[in-house]
Amino acid sequence: MATSEDKGKQSGKCDECPAGMFVEKDCNDREGTKCKPCSNGTFTETPNYRKTCFSCRSCVKNSRTKSICTDKTDTVCECNPGFFYREKADHCEPWTKCPVGEGVKNKPTSTNDTVCAPCEEGTFSNVTDSFSPCQPHFRCEAFRLQLKTPGTKTTDAICQDCESQCCWILPACLWAGLVLTILVVAAIIFWRAKRRSYRPVKHSVPVTMMTVVAEPVLAPPELLSHCQESCTDCKPSPFNSGKNKNRYIHQHRAIQ
């Protein structure tokens, strides 16, 4: 048993009992407040005027003792793994399990429940639990496989082996086209540069002007001699056409 200082007599008010004790007898004019320690299984946390101590709490279902009760502290309980404490209901409830197509956004604790969220594009969840987030779809092309079935929010992508080495055909064609395009562009640039640097040389060729004179066509000597003997007026033209030449030949034959 402990007796508080006789301060209540001077102030006109009884002193409180300290934590871990309760008031056994109030103060009076002759003596101060008489306090008594809390018995096993009871406690008081603060200075008080209580006539009894508080009873230590017992951990409820789905919970366990985290720290035992003392004369100054109450029992501290915590929920078992897989449960969280709901303060309004004053009991432990099981963690919420996220369904397929949803993943865990915030993991649960002993005081907070699971927070779920729908899987975003490119992710999926095919399990129902309280700790698995959404997983990204398997990338078939990263392992040189062919995509057979695209993934959804609840299923992963399904791959298959490439048939006839089909997986590398498209990339090879794309690379070949790119290389060919680069070569064509380089050839055009080289051709234009060479064309600009080329300057053709003009050569002057001397040309000699000549006068073409037609060769005179003369009558046969026999016809000329005949003209001299019998026809003083017969003077053959120095320039006769082919038609006149035939006429002379005909006349010559007639004379003969």
KELUM-799497 format. One record per residue (C-alpha): x, y, z; chain; residue in one letter. Coordinates in steps of 0.001 Angstrom, whole numbers, plus 524288, in hexadecimal, padded with zeros to 5 digits. Layout:
BEGIN
{u:X | v:Y | w:Z | chain:A | res:A}
...
***
This chain:
BEGIN
{u:80000 | v:80000 | w:80000 | chain:A | res:M}
{u:804FC | v:80DA6 | w:7FCB6 | chain:A | res:A}
{u:800A5 | v:81AAD | w:80216 | chain:A | res:T}
{u:80196 | v:82720 | w:7FA0B | chain:A | res:S}
{u:80762 | v:83390 | w:7FF51 | chain:A | res:E}
{u:7FE87 | v:83B82 | w:807E2 | chain:A | res:D}
{u:7FC87 | v:845DE | w:7FD8F | chain:A | res:K}
{u:7EDFE | v:84440 | w:7FD36 | chain:A | res:G}
{u:7ECE6 | v:84A01 | w:80AC9 | chain:A | res:K}
{u:7F305 | v:856BC | w:80677 | chain:A | res:Q}
{u:7EC38 | v:857D7 | w:7F951 | chain:A | res:S}
{u:7DF1B | v:85283 | w:7FD99 | chain:A | res:G}
{u:7DFEE | v:847F5 | w:7F2EC | chain:A | res:K}
{u:7E47F | v:839EA | w:7F3D2 | chain:A | res:C}
{u:7F039 | v:835A4 | w:7EBE9 | chain:A | res:D}
{u:7EECA | v:82BEA | w:7E0AD | chain:A | res:E}
{u:7F435 | v:81E48 | w:7E130 | chain:A | res:C}
{u:7FF46 | v:81BD8 | w:7D775 | chain:A | res:P}
{u:7FE79 | v:812A6 | w:7CBBE | chain:A | res:A}
{u:7FE11 | v:80475 | w:7CFC8 | chain:A | res:G}
{u:7F65F | v:807A1 | w:7DC2A | chain:A | res:M}
{u:7E892 | v:80B22 | w:7E011 | chain:A | res:F}
{u:7E258 | v:8129E | w:7EB78 | chain:A | res:V}
{u:7E039 | v:809FC | w:7F727 | chain:A | res:E}
{u:7DC31 | v:81517 | w:8006D | chain:A | res:K}
{u:7D9CA | v:8236B | w:7FDE9 | chain:A | res:D}
{u:7E144 | v:82DC2 | w:80514 | chain:A | res:C}
{u:7DC11 | v:834E0 | w:81129 | chain:A | res:N}
{u:7E06A | v:83F53 | w:81A9D | chain:A | res:D}
{u:7E9BD | v:83637 | w:8215F | chain:A | res:R}
{u:7EFA8 | v:82E98 | w:815D5 | chain:A | res:E}
{u:7F0F9 | v:82EC4 | w:80733 | chain:A | res:G}
{u:7EBB2 | v:825B0 | w:7FCBC | chain:A | res:T}
{u:7EEE6 | v:81779 | w:7FEC2 | chain:A | res:K}
{u:7F23C | v:81006 | w:7F228 | chain:A | res:C}
{u:7F38E | v:80199 | w:7EF89 | chain:A | res:K}
{u:7FAA1 | v:7FAA0 | w:7E451 | chain:A | res:P}
{u:7F29C | v:7F434 | w:7D9A5 | chain:A | res:C}
{u:7F178 | v:7E58D | w:7DB01 | chain:A | res:S}
{u:7F5BD | v:7DBD1 | w:7D0C1 | chain:A | res:N}
{u:7ED86 | v:7DD0D | w:7C466 | chain:A | res:G}
{u:7E9FD | v:7EB2A | w:7C724 | chain:A | res:T}
{u:7F068 | v:7F845 | w:7C43D | chain:A | res:F}
{u:7EF85 | v:8070B | w:7C45A | chain:A | res:T}
{u:7F731 | v:80E82 | w:7BA05 | chain:A | res:E}
{u:7F690 | v:81C46 | w:7BFAA | chain:A | res:T}
{u:7F560 | v:82334 | w:7CCDF | chain:A | res:P}
{u:7E764 | v:8218C | w:7D182 | chain:A | res:N}
{u:7DD15 | v:8221C | w:7DBFB | chain:A | res:Y}
{u:7D79C | v:814BE | w:7D836 | chain:A | res:R}
{u:7D2BE | v:80B87 | w:7E2A7 | chain:A | res:K}
{u:7D698 | v:7FFAF | w:7DA5D | chain:A | res:T}
{u:7E040 | v:7FC73 | w:7CFAF | chain:A | res:C}
{u:7DC96 | v:7F932 | w:7C1A5 | chain:A | res:F}
{u:7DBF4 | v:7EAF7 | w:7BDBC | chain:A | res:S}
{u:7E5C7 | v:7E6C1 | w:7B390 | chain:A | res:C}
{u:7DFA0 | v:7E3B4 | w:7A672 | chain:A | res:R}
{u:7DF9F | v:7D650 | w:7A030 | chain:A | res:S}
{u:7E34B | v:7D4D5 | w:791F9 | chain:A | res:C}
{u:7D792 | v:7D176 | w:78998 | chain:A | res:V}
{u:7D617 | v:7C714 | w:77F36 | chain:A | res:K}
{u:7DFD6 | v:7C759 | w:773EC | chain:A | res:N}
{u:7E94A | v:7CF62 | w:77C2D | chain:A | res:S}
{u:7F4D3 | v:7CCF2 | w:78510 | chain:A | res:R}
{u:7FBDE | v:7D3B5 | w:79043 | chain:A | res:T}
{u:80672 | v:7DCFB | w:78BF8 | chain:A | res:K}
{u:809F2 | v:7E1A5 | w:799C3 | chain:A | res:S}
{u:80493 | v:7DD03 | w:7A6CD | chain:A | res:I}
{u:7FD1C | v:7E543 | w:7B078 | chain:A | res:C}
{u:8043E | v:7EC0A | w:7BBCF | chain:A | res:T}
{u:7FF7A | v:7F435 | w:7C738 | chain:A | res:D}
{u:801B1 | v:80050 | w:7BECB | chain:A | res:K}
{u:7FE8B | v:7FB87 | w:7B101 | chain:A | res:T}
{u:7F3A8 | v:7F3D6 | w:7AAD3 | chain:A | res:D}
{u:7F574 | v:7E7C3 | w:7A278 | chain:A | res:T}
{u:7F95B | v:7EAC4 | w:7946A | chain:A | res:V}
{u:7F374 | v:7E1AC | w:78A36 | chain:A | res:C}
{u:7F5FE | v:7E01E | w:77BC0 | chain:A | res:E}
{u:7EEB3 | v:7D8E0 | w:77135 | chain:A | res:C}
{u:7F3A8 | v:7CBE4 | w:76C7C | chain:A | res:N}
{u:7FA41 | v:7CB65 | w:75F1B | chain:A | res:P}
{u:7EFF5 | v:7CCC7 | w:75487 | chain:A | res:G}
{u:7E751 | v:7D58A | w:75CF0 | chain:A | res:F}
{u:7E651 | v:7E409 | w:75FD8 | chain:A | res:F}
{u:7E046 | v:7EB54 | w:76B40 | chain:A | res:Y}
{u:7D3B3 | v:7F27E | w:76849 | chain:A | res:R}
{u:7D2AF | v:7FCA2 | w:772DC | chain:A | res:E}
{u:7C42B | v:7FF60 | w:77178 | chain:A | res:K}
{u:7C0D2 | v:7F118 | w:77312 | chain:A | res:A}
{u:7CBB1 | v:7EEB8 | w:77D0A | chain:A | res:D}
{u:7CFAD | v:7E1D6 | w:7771C | chain:A | res:H}
{u:7D8C7 | v:7DC32 | w:76CDD | chain:A | res:C}
{u:7D3D8 | v:7D9A7 | w:75F10 | chain:A | res:E}
{u:7DA71 | v:7D1D8 | w:7543C | chain:A | res:P}
{u:7E1CA | v:7D90E | w:749AA | chain:A | res:W}
{u:7DA4B | v:7DB6A | w:73D28 | chain:A | res:T}
{u:7DEE2 | v:7D2E8 | w:731DB | chain:A | res:K}
{u:7DFDB | v:7D98E | w:724AA | chain:A | res:C}
{u:7D881 | v:7D1F7 | w:71A1A | chain:A | res:P}
{u:7DE0D | v:7CE09 | w:70CD5 | chain:A | res:V}
{u:7DFBB | v:7D9BC | w:703FC | chain:A | res:G}
{u:7E36B | v:7E21F | w:70FAD | chain:A | res:E}
{u:7F04E | v:7E389 | w:716BA | chain:A | res:G}
{u:7F4A2 | v:7E818 | w:72410 | chain:A | res:V}
{u:7F718 | v:7F6BA | w:72418 | chain:A | res:K}
{u:7F9D9 | v:7F803 | w:732B0 | chain:A | res:N}
{u:7FD9E | v:7EC1D | w:73A91 | chain:A | res:K}
{u:7F5F4 | v:7E99C | w:7471D | chain:A | res:P}
{u:7FB50 | v:7EB08 | w:754D5 | chain:A | res:T}
{u:7F680 | v:7E79E | w:7626D | chain:A | res:S}
{u:7EF15 | v:7F481 | w:7629F | chain:A | res:T}
{u:7EB73 | v:7F6B7 | w:7544D | chain:A | res:N}
{u:7E44F | v:7EE7D | w:74A50 | chain:A | res:D}
{u:7E8BC | v:7EB37 | w:73C7B | chain:A | res:T}
{u:7E6D3 | v:7F56A | w:731CA | chain:A | res:V}
{u:7E411 | v:7EF72 | w:7245F | chain:A | res:C}
{u:7E45D | v:7F5BD | w:716D4 | chain:A | res:A}
{u:7E0C6 | v:7F0C7 | w:7091B | chain:A | res:P}
{u:7EC4F | v:7EC5E | w:700D5 | chain:A | res:C}
{u:7F0BA | v:7F66C | w:6F6F5 | chain:A | res:E}
{u:7F305 | v:7F413 | w:6E878 | chain:A | res:E}
{u:7FE2C | v:7EA82 | w:6E65F | chain:A | res:G}
{u:7FCC5 | v:7E441 | w:6F3D3 | chain:A | res:T}
{u:7F4B5 | v:7D94D | w:6F9AD | chain:A | res:F}
{u:7F179 | v:7D1F3 | w:7061D | chain:A | res:S}
{u:7EC7F | v:7C3FC | w:70602 | chain:A | res:N}
{u:7ED26 | v:7C1AA | w:714B9 | chain:A | res:V}
{u:7E498 | v:7C532 | w:72045 | chain:A | res:T}
{u:7EC97 | v:7C995 | w:72BF5 | chain:A | res:D}
{u:7F036 | v:7D519 | w:73483 | chain:A | res:S}
{u:7FE34 | v:7D7A7 | w:73036 | chain:A | res:F}
{u:7FFF3 | v:7D58C | w:72170 | chain:A | res:S}
{u:8005A | v:7E1A2 | w:718AE | chain:A | res:P}
{u:7FD15 | v:7E132 | w:70A34 | chain:A | res:C}
{u:807D9 | v:7DB11 | w:701FA | chain:A | res:Q}
{u:80C35 | v:7DF80 | w:6F457 | chain:A | res:P}
{u:808C4 | v:7D6D4 | w:6E8DE | chain:A | res:H}
{u:8137F | v:7CDD7 | w:6E3F2 | chain:A | res:F}
{u:81A86 | v:7D3BB | w:6D82F | chain:A | res:R}
{u:81BB4 | v:7C8F9 | w:6CE13 | chain:A | res:C}
{u:82422 | v:7D0E2 | w:6C4AE | chain:A | res:E}
{u:82E69 | v:7D2F7 | w:6CF3D | chain:A | res:A}
{u:830FB | v:7C450 | w:6CEFC | chain:A | res:F}
{u:82F66 | v:7C2B1 | w:6C031 | chain:A | res:R}
{u:82236 | v:7BC59 | w:6C1AE | chain:A | res:L}
{u:815A8 | v:7BECA | w:6BA58 | chain:A | res:Q}
{u:809AC | v:7C459 | w:6C12F | chain:A | res:L}
{u:7FE9D | v:7BA8C | w:6C09B | chain:A | res:K}
{u:7F486 | v:7C080 | w:6C9C7 | chain:A | res:T}
{u:7F519 | v:7CE96 | w:6CEC2 | chain:A | res:P}
{u:7F468 | v:7D0A5 | w:6DD6A | chain:A | res:G}
{u:7E8A3 | v:7D635 | w:6E490 | chain:A | res:T}
{u:7E657 | v:7DBB1 | w:6F228 | chain:A | res:K}
{u:7E470 | v:7CDED | w:6F754 | chain:A | res:T}
{u:7ED86 | v:7C5D9 | w:6EEB7 | chain:A | res:T}
{u:7FB93 | v:7C69C | w:6EA37 | chain:A | res:D}
{u:7FFCF | v:7C6CF | w:6DBF7 | chain:A | res:A}
{u:801E7 | v:7B975 | w:6D5B7 | chain:A | res:I}
{u:80DC5 | v:7B750 | w:6CCF6 | chain:A | res:C}
{u:8117B | v:7ACDC | w:6C339 | chain:A | res:Q}
{u:81DC3 | v:7A8D6 | w:6BC03 | chain:A | res:D}
{u:8204B | v:7AF92 | w:6AF1A | chain:A | res:C}
{u:81C5B | v:7A7DC | w:6A30E | chain:A | res:E}
{u:82634 | v:7A762 | w:697DD | chain:A | res:S}
{u:82E40 | v:7B1C3 | w:69E93 | chain:A | res:Q}
{u:82338 | v:7BB5E | w:69C77 | chain:A | res:C}
{u:82747 | v:7C3DB | w:6A7DA | chain:A | res:C}
{u:83363 | v:7C941 | w:6A14A | chain:A | res:W}
{u:82D94 | v:7CB55 | w:693BF | chain:A | res:I}
{u:826E9 | v:7D833 | w:696AB | chain:A | res:L}
{u:8326E | v:7DE48 | w:69E01 | chain:A | res:P}
{u:83BBD | v:7D9B7 | w:69358 | chain:A | res:A}
{u:83342 | v:7DFDF | w:688CB | chain:A | res:C}
{u:83282 | v:7EC92 | w:69046 | chain:A | res:L}
{u:8413D | v:7ED21 | w:691F0 | chain:A | res:W}
{u:8437E | v:7E9C4 | w:683A8 | chain:A | res:A}
{u:83A2F | v:7F47D | w:67F6E | chain:A | res:G}
{u:840FD | v:7FE41 | w:68834 | chain:A | res:L}
{u:84E75 | v:7FAD3 | w:682E7 | chain:A | res:V}
{u:8498D | v:7FB83 | w:674DB | chain:A | res:L}
{u:84388 | v:808D9 | w:67738 | chain:A | res:T}
{u:85044 | v:80DF2 | w:67CE1 | chain:A | res:I}
{u:857ED | v:808EB | w:67123 | chain:A | res:L}
{u:84E7A | v:80F26 | w:66769 | chain:A | res:V}
{u:84EF0 | v:81C46 | w:66E57 | chain:A | res:V}
{u:85DCE | v:81BC6 | w:66EEC | chain:A | res:A}
{u:85E8F | v:8189F | w:66059 | chain:A | res:A}
{u:855AC | v:8241D | w:65CEB | chain:A | res:I}
{u:85DBE | v:82D77 | w:66529 | chain:A | res:I}
{u:86A71 | v:8288C | w:65F06 | chain:A | res:F}
{u:864D3 | v:829BC | w:65140 | chain:A | res:W}
{u:86042 | v:837AA | w:65370 | chain:A | res:R}
{u:86D53 | v:83BB0 | w:65930 | chain:A | res:A}
{u:874A0 | v:835CC | w:64DAF | chain:A | res:K}
{u:86B7A | v:83C4A | w:64400 | chain:A | res:R}
{u:86DB3 | v:849A1 | w:64A00 | chain:A | res:R}
{u:87C79 | v:8481A | w:6496B | chain:A | res:S}
{u:87C3E | v:843AB | w:63B0B | chain:A | res:Y}
{u:87E67 | v:84E82 | w:630CC | chain:A | res:R}
{u:87DEE | v:849F6 | w:6226C | chain:A | res:P}
{u:888CF | v:84F4E | w:6195D | chain:A | res:V}
{u:88434 | v:854E3 | w:60C7A | chain:A | res:K}
{u:88D72 | v:851E5 | w:60100 | chain:A | res:H}
{u:88D25 | v:85AF7 | w:5F516 | chain:A | res:S}
{u:88E61 | v:8539E | w:5E835 | chain:A | res:V}
{u:892C3 | v:85C0D | w:5DC9E | chain:A | res:P}
{u:889C4 | v:85B13 | w:5D0DE | chain:A | res:V}
{u:88ECA | v:85E35 | w:5C324 | chain:A | res:T}
{u:884B7 | v:86447 | w:5BA1D | chain:A | res:M}
{u:88546 | v:85EA3 | w:5AC62 | chain:A | res:M}
{u:87E2B | v:862AD | w:59FF8 | chain:A | res:T}
{u:87868 | v:8575E | w:5988A | chain:A | res:V}
{u:8788D | v:85957 | w:589A6 | chain:A | res:V}
{u:8712C | v:85009 | w:580F4 | chain:A | res:A}
{u:8796B | v:84980 | w:5767E | chain:A | res:E}
{u:874D9 | v:84D5D | w:568C3 | chain:A | res:P}
{u:86F01 | v:842AB | w:56090 | chain:A | res:V}
{u:87432 | v:842F3 | w:5527B | chain:A | res:L}
{u:86E98 | v:83C8A | w:54677 | chain:A | res:A}
{u:875E2 | v:8314A | w:54001 | chain:A | res:P}
{u:8814E | v:83526 | w:536FD | chain:A | res:P}
{u:87A7E | v:82F8F | w:52AEF | chain:A | res:E}
{u:86EC6 | v:8385E | w:52D14 | chain:A | res:L}
{u:87764 | v:84427 | w:52F06 | chain:A | res:L}
{u:87EE2 | v:84198 | w:52272 | chain:A | res:S}
{u:87248 | v:83FCA | w:51AFC | chain:A | res:H}
{u:86D32 | v:84C99 | w:5202C | chain:A | res:C}
{u:8796F | v:8536D | w:51BBC | chain:A | res:Q}
{u:87834 | v:84E31 | w:50DC3 | chain:A | res:E}
{u:869B2 | v:84F2F | w:50B12 | chain:A | res:S}
{u:86384 | v:85889 | w:5149D | chain:A | res:C}
{u:869D4 | v:86521 | w:517D1 | chain:A | res:T}
{u:85EA1 | v:8687E | w:52100 | chain:A | res:D}
{u:85FEE | v:85BE8 | w:52906 | chain:A | res:C}
{u:86675 | v:85F68 | w:5358C | chain:A | res:K}
{u:864A1 | v:85598 | w:54058 | chain:A | res:P}
{u:86236 | v:85B47 | w:54DD5 | chain:A | res:S}
{u:86D63 | v:858BD | w:55749 | chain:A | res:P}
{u:86364 | v:8551E | w:561C0 | chain:A | res:F}
{u:859A3 | v:84B4A | w:55CBD | chain:A | res:N}
{u:8502D | v:84346 | w:56486 | chain:A | res:S}
{u:84EFE | v:834DB | w:56332 | chain:A | res:G}
{u:8432E | v:836CA | w:55A3E | chain:A | res:K}
{u:84ADF | v:83F2F | w:55060 | chain:A | res:N}
{u:855E9 | v:83557 | w:550B8 | chain:A | res:K}
{u:84CB4 | v:82ABD | w:54C4B | chain:A | res:N}
{u:847BB | v:83392 | w:54173 | chain:A | res:R}
{u:8557A | v:835B0 | w:53C4F | chain:A | res:Y}
{u:85847 | v:8275D | w:53C7C | chain:A | res:I}
{u:84BD4 | v:824D0 | w:534E0 | chain:A | res:H}
{u:84F30 | v:82F1A | w:52AA9 | chain:A | res:Q}
{u:85CE0 | v:82986 | w:52972 | chain:A | res:H}
{u:85774 | v:81C15 | w:526D2 | chain:A | res:R}
{u:84E32 | v:821A0 | w:51C98 | chain:A | res:A}
{u:85947 | v:8284B | w:51560 | chain:A | res:I}
{u:86158 | v:81C15 | w:5150E | chain:A | res:Q}
***
